[in-house]
Amino acid sequence: MTSSHPKRYIVEQDPQNQESVATRYLVEEPLSRERLLAQLGLSEFCWMILELRLEKLLPDISGEIDILAGTLSWRDPAAFTHAIECERTNLPPNSHPSWAVRIAMSKIAISGGIAWPPPVDYLGGIEVKRAYRDTNGKLRAKKGSKVRDLHKQLKRDLFDLSLDCVALVDIIAHHPATGTGSGAWLAAGELAFDSLRAMEPVLRERLNKNGVPVHALLPVGHLAWAIGSVEGGDETIRGASTLAVLSEAKANPFREQRNRVLEERLLQILSNVPTPSTWPLIMKDCRSCDQIHVADGLCRMAQNRRLS
């Protein structure tokens, strides 16, 4: 995923980039992102790398993982606890308890209080597949050999990478709804819900093997994100989405077998990224500059082009 992709509707992107853009839009949408991360046992206080090439972690493993995520932590946990108590005394008596926590988190983070590089002892992985509804209303999704490839990816994440938690997310994209006032939003929401219902048989089949659900054999979560777009702006600013949990993600019983070389190389990669002052930290494995950097930042190649 590179910054060269303009902000447009998912279905308007080059077909080769649609899955990449859909992944980026998913992690940028706060409500769906929060529910997704919860499936992996993570909170918003986390880091993510999008489209990470796995040979950077283990040379003998090819391919990429759509989202690799882990926890963030505080450089000085005691100072953070003290900051929360200070904020509570400064807020009005009837303030919601979460206000003090959020304000303390922001202040500590801005002052450089996030521990970096972060811990890598807990890792979650997400594989993303994109479907869409064409202009004739027909749902289009990958089948056949692509599904077999998906099963291989999920097994790789569980057995070869030994991630703590793994999930699949099916994203259903749409052409933008039109209308005046709230009509377009209602139409987009209804279309997204209808697509989710219409695609349910395909989604159920997605993780089946010989008639047996894969999640019954493997601890893999399965979610579907139907995102209805609205004319006038891409899905990150004008959309009505529905996130459905088809099966809950479970702890990977093979996580104790994780190759420590993977963790060591991941720490090296993360240490090259500047200490974040906000969260969640979303990074990407950039194909332009071959570096991992903040997802909304300019890569070195783009910076050099601007200077030349």
Phi and psi in degrees as a GROMACS rama.xvg file:
@    title "Ramachandran Plot"
@    xaxis  label "Phi"
@    yaxis  label "Psi"
@TYPE xy
-128.051  163.395  THR-2
-72.4028  -1.32061  SER-3
-75.3944  -16.5818  SER-4
-73.5832  115.259  HIS-5
-70.257  159.069  PRO-6
-76.8809  99.3391  LYS-7
-136.698  171.744  ARG-8
-60.0919  149.177  TYR-9
-56.1302  -44.4546  ILE-10
-69.4855  -14.9779  VAL-11
-90.293  -8.173  GLU-12
-74.6903  161.334  GLN-13
-55.8001  134.077  ASP-14
-50.7119  -33.5645  PRO-15
-71.3315  -19.0318  GLN-16
-103.252  -7.13699  ASN-17
-62.5197  -41.9041  GLN-18
-64.8819  -39.2822  GLU-19
-62.8123  -47.5297  SER-20
-66.7095  -39.6769  VAL-21
-60.4792  -39.6847  ALA-22
-61.9685  -44.5971  THR-23
-63.3637  -43.0954  ARG-24
-64.5026  -36.0137  TYR-25
-60.536  -46.2219  LEU-26
-78.0401  -11.5667  VAL-27
-90.4422  -14.3253  GLU-28
-90.2596  108.937  GLU-29
-56.8404  -47.1857  PRO-30
-67.0321  -47.074  LEU-31
-66.0835  -39.1781  SER-32
-61.0536  -41.9677  ARG-33
-62.7357  -43.8526  GLU-34
-67.1729  -37.4479  ARG-35
-64.7615  -47.4814  LEU-36
-62.6728  -35.9629  LEU-37
-61.1531  -32.2253  ALA-38
-63.8644  -27.9391  GLN-39
-92.8212  3.16397  LEU-40
77.0784  24.9622  GLY-41
-119.498  157.196  LEU-42
-107.663  -177.899  SER-43
-65.4684  -20.184  GLU-44
-81.9799  78.1755  PHE-45
-152.922  174.57  CYS-46
-121.015  153.095  TRP-47
-139.736  142.554  MET-48
-118.298  126.939  ILE-49
-96.1006  137.015  LEU-50
53.8472  48.8213  GLU-51
-75.322  125.321  LEU-52
-75.2217  122.761  ARG-53
-71.817  -20.8908  LEU-54
-65.0348  -16.7931  GLU-55
-72.2908  -19.3545  LYS-56
-101.427  -46.7984  LEU-57
-135.878  111.226  LEU-58
-56.5521  -26.3261  PRO-59
-89.5628  5.49867  ASP-60
-115.532  126.435  ILE-61
-101.861  173.706  SER-62
92.2588  -171.015  GLY-63
-141.223  161.264  GLU-64
-113.46  134.617  ILE-65
-64.9015  -43.4976  ASP-66
-140.615  124.221  ILE-67
-114.64  129.578  LEU-68
-135.225  152.583  ALA-69
-151.572  177.174  GLY-70
-84.7705  154.147  THR-71
-102.73  160.268  LEU-72
-145.853  168.097  SER-73
-93.3116  143.371  TRP-74
-62.4314  -37.9713  ARG-75
-133.895  89.2805  ASP-76
-56.3898  -35.5631  PRO-77
-65.9129  -38.7649  ALA-78
-65.804  -34.9481  ALA-79
-67.3541  -43.8903  PHE-80
-60.3899  -41.5249  THR-81
-65.0406  -39.0093  HIS-82
-63.0048  -37.7418  ALA-83
-62.5961  -45.0866  ILE-84
-62.9945  -38.0572  GLU-85
-65.0255  -42.0172  CYS-86
-66.1678  -34.9833  GLU-87
-63.6685  -36.6661  ARG-88
-73.1017  -22.24  THR-89
-89.4004  -17.2011  ASN-90
-87.049  155.992  LEU-91
-57.7597  151.51  PRO-92
-56.5882  -34.7382  PRO-93
-91.0541  12.5697  ASN-94
-66.7695  146.582  SER-95
-66.2448  138.963  HIS-96
-55.2803  -28.7807  PRO-97
-69.8523  -22.0225  SER-98
-61.316  -46.2842  TRP-99
-61.3714  -39.5  ALA-100
-65.8875  -46.547  VAL-101
-64.3114  -42.0106  ARG-102
-65.1884  -43.933  ILE-103
-62.2874  -41.6506  ALA-104
-60.5892  -45.0259  MET-105
-62.9252  -45.4822  SER-106
-65.6065  -44.4941  LYS-107
-65.876  -41.1797  ILE-108
-64.296  -45.3026  ALA-109
-62.4137  -31.955  ILE-110
-83.1484  7.75475  SER-111
86.3472  24.3599  GLY-112
-85.4523  -3.62027  GLY-113
-78.0548  128.663  ILE-114
-66.8341  131.211  ALA-115
-146.408  134.051  TRP-116
-65.599  156.231  PRO-117
-79.3389  168.572  PRO-118
-66.3093  145.96  PRO-119
-123.841  24.0351  VAL-120
-82.7406  -10.555  ASP-121
-130.752  119.091  TYR-122
-131.39  132.353  LEU-123
-114.118  147.661  GLY-124
-128.171  143.461  GLY-125
-131.785  130.923  ILE-126
-107.144  136.486  GLU-127
-116.977  135.954  VAL-128
-127.294  139.097  LYS-129
-110.698  132.637  ARG-130
-123.49  168.496  ALA-131
-154.117  162.555  TYR-132
-107.621  122.017  ARG-133
-78.1737  179.633  ASP-134
-66.6401  -18.1735  THR-135
-90.7484  2.75165  ASN-136
87.3384  4.58322  GLY-137
-89.2615  136.91  LYS-138
-81.8682  135.122  LEU-139
-119.355  123.895  ARG-140
-144.926  151.329  ALA-141
-73.3321  141.187  LYS-142
-134.73  -171.048  LYS-143
60.9183  -126.034  GLY-144
-60.7802  -29.8195  SER-145
-63.4155  -35.3633  LYS-146
-68.0814  -39.831  VAL-147
-63.0715  -38.8101  ARG-148
-62.8184  -37.7644  ASP-149
-61.8745  -44.0514  LEU-150
-60.5763  -38.5947  HIS-151
-63.9277  -39.6443  LYS-152
-63.08  -44.8117  GLN-153
-64.6864  -40.8819  LEU-154
-65.5617  -37.9695  LYS-155
-60.281  -44.6827  ARG-156
-64.1579  -34.7745  ASP-157
-80.7791  -45.385  LEU-158
-96.3465  -46.6773  PHE-159
-78.9973  -43.5438  ASP-160
-87.7191  -23.181  LEU-161
53.2417  47.4367  SER-162
-69.3084  153.799  LEU-163
-69.4311  -32.7623  ASP-164
-152.779  140.124  CYS-165
-134.782  141.272  VAL-166
-143.347  154.134  ALA-167
-109.307  136.201  LEU-168
-122.578  120.648  VAL-169
-93.0413  122.86  ASP-170
-106.578  126.916  ILE-171
-109.148  116.063  ILE-172
-101.585  159.964  ALA-173
-140.706  157.796  HIS-174
-72.7444  150.148  HIS-175
-65.3666  139.197  PRO-176
-81.375  148.474  ALA-177
-116.687  166.458  THR-178
147.496  173.048  GLY-179
-103.826  149.773  THR-180
59.5551  -135.21  GLY-181
-82.3942  -3.34272  SER-182
-59.4507  -41.4362  GLY-183
-65.2814  -39.1811  ALA-184
-66.6666  -42.0423  TRP-185
-63.8625  -41.9923  LEU-186
-63.6828  -41.7469  ALA-187
-63.9888  -42.0992  ALA-188
-65.6976  -41.8455  GLY-189
-64.8932  -39.569  GLU-190
-65.9709  -41.568  LEU-191
-62.4494  -44.2631  ALA-192
-64.9301  -41.3031  PHE-193
-64.1392  -40.1111  ASP-194
-64.5063  -39.6355  SER-195
-62.2266  -41.6873  LEU-196
-69.9927  -42.5231  ARG-197
-67.2352  -31.1686  ALA-198
-90.9973  -0.679926  MET-199
-54.8828  -43.5917  GLU-200
-60.1865  -39.1725  PRO-201
-67.0563  -41.3409  VAL-202
-65.5311  -39.7925  LEU-203
-64.5614  -36.2441  ARG-204
-74.8371  -23.4602  GLU-205
-55.0148  -41.6152  ARG-206
-108.312  31.0198  LEU-207
-100.466  145.561  ASN-208
-137.319  112.844  LYS-209
55.0888  37.9756  ASN-210
84.8301  -4.25132  GLY-211
-107.028  126.912  VAL-212
-58.9893  131.715  PRO-213
-61.0144  -34.7835  VAL-214
-67.9636  -13.046  HIS-215
-80.0904  -20.7316  ALA-216
-102.737  -30.5642  LEU-217
-125.862  148.196  LEU-218
-80.3351  61.9523  PRO-219
-110.99  130.959  VAL-220
-84.1052  156.046  GLY-221
-138.952  122.582  HIS-222
-127.324  156.163  LEU-223
-129.58  130.015  ALA-224
-117.604  103.62  TRP-225
-94.6213  115.26  ALA-226
-113.435  113.492  ILE-227
-87.5284  126.191  GLY-228
-96.0242  154.95  SER-229
-124.82  135.739  VAL-230
-58.4454  137.755  GLU-231
112.356  -2.29433  GLY-232
175.413  151.834  GLY-233
-66.4759  174.883  ASP-234
-64.2979  -20.0478  GLU-235
-75.4071  -18.4799  THR-236
-121.47  -20.9808  ILE-237
-139.687  86.2563  ARG-238
-153.92  158.217  GLY-239
-129.374  105.421  ALA-240
-114.48  160.338  SER-241
-133.335  123.49  THR-242
-110.084  119.063  LEU-243
-112.615  135.243  ALA-244
-95.6987  109.712  VAL-245
-85.2574  -32.9  LEU-246
-153.654  141.08  SER-247
-75.9904  139.556  GLU-248
-73.9395  143.862  ALA-249
-123.138  159.558  LYS-250
-61.7336  135.497  ALA-251
-76.7199  115.978  ASN-252
-67.722  -11.0363  PRO-253
-99.0662  9.23551  PHE-254
-66.9522  -24.302  ARG-255
-71.65  -12.1348  GLU-256
-89.8035  7.00573  GLN-257
-61.976  135.376  ARG-258
-68.5629  121.881  ASN-259
-67.0656  -20.5301  ARG-260
-61.3684  -36.7391  VAL-261
-58.851  -46.6831  LEU-262
-66.3616  -39.1233  GLU-263
-64.4117  -42.7533  GLU-264
-70.6419  -35.5388  ARG-265
-64.6792  -40.1276  LEU-266
-62.0843  -40.0616  LEU-267
-63.1726  -42.3418  GLN-268
-62.1575  -48.2591  ILE-269
-67.5169  -31.9543  LEU-270
-66.7538  -18.1478  SER-271
-84.5122  -6.59993  ASN-272
-95.465  135.563  VAL-273
-58.59  149.725  PRO-274
-57.3325  125.998  THR-275
-74.6202  153.856  PRO-276
-118.749  2.4732  SER-277
-137.96  170.638  THR-278
-147.827  157.531  TRP-279
-65.058  148.744  PRO-280
-88.7452  115.013  LEU-281
-106.641  118.018  ILE-282
-116.676  168.856  MET-283
-140.375  150.7  LYS-284
-88.6747  95.4969  ASP-285
-74.3543  127.756  CYS-286
-81.7231  -14.768  ARG-287
-79.4947  -47.5116  SER-288
-106.834  -2.11717  CYS-289
62.642  25.0479  ASP-290
-120.858  161.633  GLN-291
-101.798  120.283  ILE-292
-144.679  173.846  HIS-293
-56.3463  136.854  VAL-294
-62.4154  -34.6813  ALA-295
-96.7762  12.6665  ASP-296
-98.1158  162.315  GLY-297
-77.491  136.771  LEU-298
-78.5284  168.081  CYS-299
-61.0005  -37.925  ARG-300
-63.8821  -42.7037  MET-301
-66.8022  -36.7533  ALA-302
-64.5027  -41.7033  GLN-303
-64.8147  -36.5717  ASN-304
-64.0537  -37.1313  ARG-305
-69.0833  -33.8846  ARG-306
-78.9467  -25.5703  LEU-307
